[in-house]
């Protein structure tokens, strides 16, 4: 799976879980907290969505450490 394929799936999950209508506004450099306005519960929900979509397990401490979409995509790539 390419970085772009992972990003597209991640972007879809983020848009769905955070109720973002303009999926194109979510970029690799988007900050979960500052740009996407996610709180700690939202981030846990996103991590759960990533785990389900990619059939993987992400340790809680690792999932809470994601600051940008790029960091999440890079980490997911190591598990896929």
Buried (B, 14 or more C-beta within 10 A) or exposed (E): EEEEEBBEBBBBBBBEBBEBEEEEEBEBEBBBBEBBEBEEEBBBBBBBBBBEBBEEEBEEEBBEEBEBBBBBBBBBBEEE
